Amino acid sequence: MLDTVIVGGGLCGLALANNLHGQGRAFALYEARGRLGGRIFSVRCSTAGLTLDLGPTWFWPDTQPRMTKLVDDLGLEDFPQHDGATVLRLTDPDKKPETIQLDNMHGGARRLEGGMTTLVDAFTSRLPPDAIHLEQELVAIRDKGDHVELLFRSGDVTTIVRSRQAVLALPPRLLEERVRFEPALAETMRAAMRATPTWMAAQAKVVVGYELPFWRGAGESGNAFVNHEQAVLAEIFDACNAGGQHAALGGFFALSPQYRASVNPAIMPMLISSQLVQVFGQEADHGEQHIQDWATEPFTCSTLDLTPSDGHPEYGNPNLRRPLWNSKLFLGGSETAGYGGGYMEGALEVAARIQRALAVEISSAAQDGAQPMTGNDACLARFSACVAALRASAFERYRQHLHRHLSAQAKEQLTQRAILDTVEQMYSETLEQLGGLPFDTAAVGVQRGRSDLTLSLLESFDGFNMSLLEEVVQFNRGSCAISNFPDEHHPAKDYIETISRDLAAAWREFAINVNNVLLSKGSTSIPLPASAST
């Protein structure tokens, strides 16, 4: 019997598999597609001599430390997204585009040389081939008491796999719609799964390769917005390589999934070329098009996702982060992240969270070749120093998250989103640091499921939420950046109270996780407190 089965070969599943493999844990990874990567999907363009990203394209070092560290750890080459202050905007299909000035349109985004698929390739090369199983669709999962039983379908063949623990690194809506759970999940859990949109599931993207970046020669950035009623692509961007010698333009569709499905496939390329010519001129008519419609992907898009919600999806539902079936079953995927939901950063955050929850043994050796620390007092001092450094960075992190939401044209709950992103990010990094400290948990007691060390660790955060919230409110009142958002510029009392409640909920979950990390260090058989698993 396996220790762990991971279902879903996207970034979350691959990162978790890599972590478990590094710990010497027995696992198997099952993926419904015939390839790994999930929504990370890149293709080769012969005209441009370039690998094109049809899924995720960017990461943001200012607000995504896990992605930044991963790129560095894997030795991948990254480069800044080509941006210029000159952006084209087309609001009338019968007129030429106007020129507007918009600095830093992509907010400091960076891309990977060779495309995002280099992440997938790097992880895959590290994993044992016999642990990876492609074209295996999960259709059912059963609680069998001391293990779980998973049923996979491949064509007409059904395979039963048994494991002590299972991680379902798939979009929650897909799981709720397509997988049979025995016993059935509670309705509160199913409602949370249905209410969580799958990131980019209803979207379609095109990347067009050219022999030369003619728009750059004309002094244009490659960035454009099209927002008239006949628009095919809503947003266009420069998709060249780092040096610009391999040329491409990328675009996100303005057409709904239903409309895209009604268009003859032979006509769609002509519609795309027509709009690109409208925006950039006749030279845009001779590109090599690569289209990816995620709404047609059965292993990405659920039925509910075909009706996109207005605005940015809301993620972070704590129900989706709780272990199920006495900690034998975990929900993964970027949509379950505490911060960075939907993004690759969120997928990595989830992988780290689940690795902690699986009670993986962590080496007690200090990093960078230093001698192992000894004594809980030394560990507490190191933990406190780590928290102090994080607290010192909290406000700047808030500003970075706020800027990201503004760049994404979010219009509501800006303060709430940015401050929650900040604390969730800090709590996640804190737990990762805690996991690497060699506390001697056998030397301390456990009272009613709580380690005697827990309160000592949490003391480092005394007053954190209140001080951060006060600093944020004061900043907002003097910020020109959000002066056009009255509810954020001068937040009302009930809005502040709502944020305070959200911060309190995030703190409670963090406190439980701190305790669980300590308990896992002592014994992998110690049960979690009831409040953490219900």
Helices and strands as residue ranges (DSSP letters): E 2-7, H 11-22, E 27-30, E 42-45, E 50-53, H 65-73, E 78-80, E 86-90, E 98-101, E 110-112, H 117-126, G 129-131, E 132-133, E 137-143, E 148-154, E 157-168, H 172-178, E 180-182, H 187-194, E 204-210, H 214-217, E 224-226, E 233-238, E 247-253, H 257-262, H 268-280, G 282-285, E 288-293, G 294-296, G 304-306, G 318-321, E 329-331, G 334-336, H 344-357, G 367-369, H 376-407, H 414-435, G 441-443, E 446-447, E 450-451, H 454-458, G 459-461, H 464-477, H 486-489, H 493-522, H 530-533
